[in-house]
Amino acid sequence: MTDWFSIVVHLCLFITTISILLLLYRAVVGPSNPDRVVALDTIGVNLIAITGLMAIILDTVQLNDIILLIGILTFIATVSVAKFLEKGVIIDQDRD
C-alpha cells in the first residue's frame, strides 16, 4: 500500500469512527424513536465501512463475510424496529 493511500484509508477510518460516536449520542438522546432507528441503521452502515477499511489495511478478503453478515443483520433490525414502531408488534399472531 502506497503512503498516500495508507493516509487516506486511515483518515477515512478516523472520520468514520467519529461519525459512530456522534451517532451513538443521537441513538441515546434522540428526540424521537424514528431518529434513534435511523441512527442505529447508520451505525450499521458505518460498521460495514470500518470493516471494509480494516480489510483494506490488513490486505485480506476474509472480512467480506463479516461485512455481509453485518449488512443482513442491520437490514433485519431496521425492518423489525420499523414494523414495531408502525404496528406495535413484530410478529403478527393473528393471520387474517
N, C-alpha and C positions, 0 to 999 in steps of 0.2 A: 504494500500500500504506500503510495507516494505521500510526501509530507503534507501537501495542501489538502489532499483527500482525507487524510487522517485528522487534520484540524477541523475540516468541515463536518466529518462524522461525529467527532467529539463535541463540537459546538451544537449540533442537532440533538445529541443525547442530553446535553445540559439544558437546552431550551425545552425539550420535551419533559424532562424531569421537573423543571419549574412549573410547566403547564399542569402537570399532575398534582403538584402541591396546591396550586390555585384552585383546581377542580375539586380537590378534597375539601377545601374550605367551602366551596359552593355546594357540595353534596351534604355537608353537615349543617351549614347555616341557611341554605337556600330558602327563599321566601315561600316557595310552594313545592308540593310534591312533584309536579312535572319538571320543575327546574332541577330537582335532585336526580330524577331519572335521566335527564339529558346529560347532567354532569357525570353520572356513573357510566353512561354509554360512551361518553367522550374519554373517560379514563380508560375504558376497554380499548378504544382505538389507539390511545397513546401507549398502552401496554404493548399492543401489536407493533407500533413503531419502535419502541425501545427494544423489543425482542429482535426485530429486523436489523436495527442498528448494531446490536450485540452480535448478531450473526455475521454482519459485515466486518466488525472489529476482530472477531475470532476466526474469520475466514472459514466458516463451516456452513453446511446445509442441514445440519442436524436439528436446528431450531425451527425449521419450517413446519414441522408437525405441531410444535407448540404454538406457533402463530395461527395455524388453522384451528387448533383447539380453543384458543382464546377468542377467536372470531366467532366460532359456533356458540360458545358459552355466553358471550356478550349479546349475540342476537337472541338467544333463548331467554336470557334475563330481561332484555328490553321488551320483548313481546309479552312476557309474563307480567311484568310490572305495568305495562300499558293496559293490558286486559284487566288487571286488578283495579287500576285507577278508574277504568271506564265502567266495569260491571260490579266490582266489589268482591268477585270470586275469580279464582284462576281456573279451577276445574269445575265445569258445569255438571251437577249431579242429575239435573232434570233434562231429559233429551226429548223435547217437544218438536 
